Amino acid sequence: MDNYGDAGVCWRLARSLSNRDDIRIRLFCDDLNVLDKIAHSDAIKRGASLGIEVLPWSVAHSSEQLDQVADVVIEAFACELPAAYVELMAEAPKKPCWINLEYLTAESWADDMHLMPSPQNNGLSKHFYFPGFTEKTGGVTLGDWDLITQSSQAPASLQDYWQADSKAQRISIFNYRHAPLETWLKGLQTIALSRGNSFDIYICADQNISAEFLESSKSPQLNFIQLPFMPQEDYDWLLSRCDFNLVRGEDSFVRAQWAGKPFIWDIYPQSDHAHEVKLDAFLERYFEGSPSSLNTQGKMAMKWACPSTWWPNLEVWTQHSETWAQKLRDLGQLEVKILDFVKSQEISR
């Protein structure tokens, strides 16, 4: 999963909202062991320090264990709220603002679906909320990105691994198991030999690269650095410091864009190939307005073309990535837009 998938996105949003106004956050999760891995090994303790009450999903199924219903309920990724909780929502004197947070997509139909109401048989209404890359969608989460990445010192989990004085180009790798990483790295090796480049390659935990390959490919030009699994914030810092990032899923995909650096998005594969449509939609939007050579080569790179075919365009791609990150800022951040929507619903009642 992408930084442990939906849990990672929800943890990110909870952290972002907890930093704004006087907001109490409850986060229900069906696998706290997963959440622990990205929340400094203890999601409940870490959450408490941030003003986030982390609870097991089973609590939401029992009205006896809940003292009150939230003013705002975010149902992430069609998780389907427990019937007991929905019943409490329907019985509440003040009906909560119910938001169905959808997956991120650049497909054009998201513009029309964003904030569409869905009236329920029990008198409640929920609204579909689509993160996205246009003014008509809900933006993407920024959170504490600026605070985390402004530090010049590597975070604790990276201090034993970060090559601070290195002059090599830095690459981070965090992909799904199907990614053709060894083939891609062979292409990078070709660049090192033909162009004289050197690379520090930071490999996040459990990547599809064999120990035999790493040993046989090691050279003065290719320095492979195996990383442990790290907290969410520490991974953000890593992305911000690398010259190129290989990322996956949704959460790390968004962070790579905030980094303002070139990246390859390993999108989660679907059996009906819907992910290919989703990828193409993003590539069209992301590379829109870029130089024609980058538009062509960048799209090839995103689909695992040999690095030697597009690496000479890296500087142009970096400039484009910085411009894209600023566009995201100008659109407004998801956590801010959610709060603005909630306020608009309160005013209209």
Summary of the structure (lengths in Angstrom):
residues: 349
radius of gyration: 21.4
end to end distance: 39.4
largest distance: 70.5
contacts: 1043
relative contact order: 0.13
helix: 46%
strand: 15%
